[in-house]
């Protein structure tokens, strides 16, 4: 039997941690960012963990909806993604 390789894109939780910290710095409650996701906030805030691209996208979309327009959020992230 060969090695199983996942072809699903993965993203470091450095990204999700940054999203959580940024939204918190604006005074928002971040529970809504992680609600219903397969990981707890503590996992997502640990930069040594990894999540799927879809989890990252969900969090970024929720953050954009919470703090302002998507254009504002893209500026915060440093440009188009």
N, CA and C of each residue as an Amber inpcrd file, in Angstrom:
protein
   243
   0.8220000  -1.1870000   0.0000000   0.0000000   0.0000000   0.0000000
   0.8600000   1.2420000   0.0000000   0.4750000   2.2330000  -0.8170000
   1.2400000   3.4670000  -0.9180000   0.8310000   4.4800000   0.1270000
   1.5420000   5.5650000   0.1300000   1.2530000   6.6650000   1.0340000
   0.0210000   7.4230000   0.5490000  -0.8470000   7.7760000   1.4820000
  -2.0360000   8.5590000   1.1590000  -1.6560000  10.0380000   1.2000000
  -1.9240000  10.7390000   0.1120000  -1.6020000  12.1620000   0.0300000
  -2.8980000  12.9330000  -0.1750000  -3.1010000  13.9370000   0.6600000
  -4.2720000  14.7920000   0.5330000  -3.9750000  15.8820000  -0.4940000
  -4.8820000  16.0450000  -1.4480000  -4.7290000  17.0880000  -2.4440000
  -5.5090000  18.3480000  -2.0820000  -6.1340000  18.3240000  -0.9120000
  -6.9060000  19.4770000  -0.4510000  -5.9450000  20.5810000  -0.0070000
  -6.2030000  21.8040000  -0.4500000  -5.3640000  22.9330000  -0.0510000
  -5.4590000  23.1230000   1.4480000  -4.3210000  23.3640000   2.0770000
  -4.3070000  23.6490000   3.5030000  -3.6050000  24.9700000   3.7480000
  -4.0270000  25.6240000   4.8290000  -3.5180000  26.9410000   5.1860000
  -3.0990000  26.9030000   6.6490000  -1.9790000  27.5440000   6.9360000
  -1.5140000  27.6390000   8.3090000  -2.5000000  28.4470000   9.1470000
  -2.6400000  28.0700000  10.3760000  -3.5090000  28.8280000  11.2780000
  -2.8970000  30.1680000  11.6730000  -1.7120000  30.4820000  11.1550000
  -1.2040000  31.8420000  11.3110000  -2.1980000  32.8180000  10.6810000
  -2.8200000  32.3670000   9.5850000  -3.8050000  33.2150000   8.9070000
  -5.0540000  33.3610000   9.7610000  -5.6150000  32.2460000  10.2270000
  -6.8420000  32.3180000  11.0230000  -6.6010000  33.0490000  12.3380000
  -5.4270000  32.8550000  12.9210000  -5.0820000  33.5720000  14.1490000
  -5.0530000  35.0760000  13.8960000  -4.4740000  35.4800000  12.7700000
  -4.4220000  36.9080000  12.4320000  -5.8110000  37.4950000  12.2500000
  -6.6910000  36.7310000  11.6250000  -8.0740000  37.1870000  11.4370000
  -8.7420000  37.3750000  12.7950000  -8.6160000  36.3810000  13.6480000
  -9.2230000  36.4560000  14.9870000  -8.6790000  37.6550000  15.7500000
  -7.3610000  37.8080000  15.7840000  -6.7440000  38.9020000  16.5460000
  -7.1390000  40.2730000  15.9900000  -7.1860000  40.3960000  14.6610000
  -7.5520000  41.6700000  14.0570000  -8.9940000  42.0540000  14.4030000
  -9.9080000  41.0940000  14.2560000 -11.3160000  41.3770000  14.5440000
 -11.5010000  41.7000000  16.0260000 -10.7800000  40.9810000  16.8970000
 -10.8350000  41.2920000  18.3300000 -10.3010000  42.6930000  18.6050000
  -9.2350000  43.0950000  17.8810000  -8.6450000  44.4200000  18.1130000
  -9.6070000  45.5490000  17.7570000 -10.5790000  45.2350000  16.9130000
 -11.6060000  46.2210000  16.5520000 -12.7620000  46.2300000  17.5400000
 -12.6960000  45.3310000  18.5340000 -13.7090000  45.3010000  19.5770000
 -14.8700000  44.3600000  19.3180000 -14.7700000  43.5360000  18.2810000
 -15.8460000  42.5970000  17.9570000 -15.6690000  41.2710000  18.6950000
 -16.7810000  40.6230000  18.9710000 -16.7820000  39.2640000  19.5000000
 -16.5260000  38.3240000  18.3230000 -15.5430000  37.4510000  18.4390000
 -15.1500000  36.5890000  17.3200000 -15.8240000  35.2200000  17.3220000
 -16.7280000  34.9820000  18.2520000 -17.4000000  33.6770000  18.2970000
 -18.1240000  33.3730000  16.9840000 -18.6870000  34.4010000  16.3600000
 -19.4270000  34.1930000  15.1160000 -18.5140000  33.7770000  13.9650000
 -17.2230000  34.0640000  14.0640000 -16.2940000  33.6700000  13.0050000
 -16.0770000  32.1620000  12.9620000 -16.1730000  31.5160000  14.1220000
 -15.8460000  30.0900000  14.2110000 -17.0680000  29.2050000  14.4110000
 -18.2170000  29.8190000  14.5850000 -19.4480000  29.0570000  14.8160000
 -19.7020000  28.0620000  13.6810000 -19.8780000  26.8030000  14.0410000
 -20.1960000  25.7740000  13.0670000 -18.9950000  25.2030000  12.3210000
 -17.8050000  25.7410000  12.5730000 -16.6110000  25.2040000  11.9270000
 -16.1580000  23.9330000  12.6520000 -15.3980000  23.0770000  11.9660000
 -14.9910000  21.8150000  12.5920000 -13.8530000  21.9540000  13.6010000
 -13.4650000  23.1910000  13.9330000 -12.3790000  23.4100000  14.8830000
 -12.8010000  24.4640000  15.9040000 -12.3540000  24.3250000  17.1540000
 -12.6430000  25.3570000  18.1490000 -11.7370000  26.5780000  17.9270000
 -12.1070000  27.6940000  18.5150000 -11.3400000  28.9280000  18.3730000
  -9.8880000  28.7440000  18.8360000  -9.6920000  27.9730000  19.8820000
  -8.3440000  27.7580000  20.4040000  -7.4500000  27.0930000  19.3510000
  -8.0090000  26.1390000  18.6170000  -7.2550000  25.4690000  17.5540000
  -6.9110000  26.4690000  16.4490000  -7.8880000  27.2690000  16.0550000
  -7.7120000  28.2310000  14.9730000  -6.7620000  29.3680000  15.3430000
  -6.5790000  29.6080000  16.6310000  -5.6890000  30.6650000  17.0970000
  -4.2520000  30.1730000  17.3000000  -4.0210000  28.8860000  17.1450000
  -2.6820000  28.3210000  17.3210000  -1.9610000  28.3020000  15.9750000
  -0.9300000  29.1220000  15.7950000  -0.2680000  29.2410000  14.4940000
   0.4450000  27.9750000  14.0340000   0.5590000  26.9790000  14.8870000
   1.2060000  25.7260000  14.4960000   0.2210000  24.7240000  13.8860000
  -1.0620000  25.0460000  13.9320000  -2.0780000  24.1610000  13.3500000
  -2.3390000  24.5310000  11.8950000  -3.0560000  23.6400000  11.2040000
  -3.4050000  23.8270000   9.7910000  -4.8840000  23.5510000   9.5960000
  -5.4970000  24.2550000   8.6390000  -6.9060000  24.0540000   8.2920000
  -7.0450000  24.0320000   6.7690000  -8.2030000  23.6180000   6.3120000
  -8.4490000  23.6100000   4.8730000  -8.6360000  25.0350000   4.3700000
  -8.4400000  25.2090000   3.0790000  -8.6550000  26.4920000   2.4200000
 -10.0890000  26.9610000   2.6400000 -11.0340000  26.0190000   2.6020000
 -12.4480000  26.3750000   2.7830000 -12.7110000  26.9820000   4.1570000
 -12.0610000  26.4600000   5.1960000 -12.2310000  27.0200000   6.5410000
 -11.6900000  28.4440000   6.5720000 -10.5450000  28.6430000   5.9840000
  -9.9610000  29.9930000   5.9070000 -10.8830000  30.9430000   5.1590000
 -11.4130000  30.5140000   4.0350000 -12.3060000  31.3530000   3.2430000
 -13.5770000  31.7030000   4.0210000 -14.1230000  30.7140000   4.7300000
 -15.3260000  30.9410000   5.5310000 -15.0570000  32.0000000   6.5940000
 -13.9310000  31.8710000   7.2880000 -13.6010000  32.8350000   8.3390000
 -13.3940000  34.2270000   7.7680000 -12.6910000  34.3340000   6.6550000
 -12.4350000  35.6480000   6.0540000 -13.7320000  36.2870000   5.5660000
 -14.6090000  35.4940000   4.9970000 -15.8920000  36.0250000   4.5290000
 -16.7270000  36.5090000   5.7090000 -16.7420000  35.7230000   6.7780000
 -17.4880000  36.1340000   7.9720000 -16.9040000  37.4060000   8.5750000
 -15.5790000  37.5000000   8.6010000 -14.9310000  38.6950000   9.1390000
 -15.2660000  39.9120000   8.2860000 -15.2430000  39.7480000   6.9770000
 -15.5850000  40.8540000   6.0780000 -17.0110000  41.3140000   6.3030000
 -17.9120000  40.3640000   6.4830000 -19.3140000  40.7090000   6.7460000
 -19.4700000  41.4190000   8.0840000 -18.6470000  41.0470000   9.0480000
 -18.7490000  41.6130000  10.3850000 -18.1690000  43.0240000  10.4510000
 -17.0180000  43.2450000   9.8410000 -16.3090000  44.5170000  10.0380000
 -16.5040000  45.5230000   8.9120000 -17.0430000  45.1110000   7.8100000
 -17.2440000  46.0680000   6.7330000 -17.3220000  45.3880000   5.3810000
 -17.0400000  46.1430000   4.3560000 -17.1490000  45.6190000   3.0040000
 -15.9940000  44.6900000   2.6800000 -16.1770000  43.8610000   1.6660000
 -15.1170000  42.9540000   1.2470000 -13.8920000  43.7370000   0.7740000
 -14.1100000  44.8890000   0.1290000 -12.9870000  45.7030000  -0.3340000
 -12.1450000  46.1750000   0.8540000 -12.8280000  46.5990000   1.9310000
 -12.1090000  47.0080000   3.1370000 -11.2950000  45.8480000   3.6920000
 -11.9170000  44.6750000   3.6930000 -11.2470000  43.5000000   4.2420000
 -10.0490000  43.1130000   3.3770000 -10.1970000  43.1650000   2.0520000
  -9.0740000  42.8450000   1.1640000  -7.9280000  43.8140000   1.3830000
  -8.2350000  45.0910000   1.6340000  -7.1780000  46.0640000   1.9390000
  -6.4450000  45.6630000   3.2110000  -7.1730000  45.2040000   4.1960000
  -6.5820000  44.7720000   5.4560000  -5.6740000  43.5840000   5.2380000
  -6.0970000  42.6510000   4.3680000  -5.2940000  41.4530000   4.1110000
  -4.1220000  41.7370000   3.1870000  -4.0500000  42.9220000   2.6270000
  -2.9110000  43.2650000   1.8050000  -3.1380000  43.0870000   0.3250000
  -4.3640000  43.2370000  -0.1370000  -4.6410000  43.1430000  -1.5680000
  -5.5630000  42.0050000  -1.9070000  -5.7550000  41.7980000  -3.2060000
  -6.6580000  40.7380000  -3.6650000  -6.0930000  39.3800000  -3.3340000
  -6.9610000  38.4700000  -2.9880000  -6.5370000  37.1020000  -2.6580000
  -6.8340000  36.1650000  -3.7820000
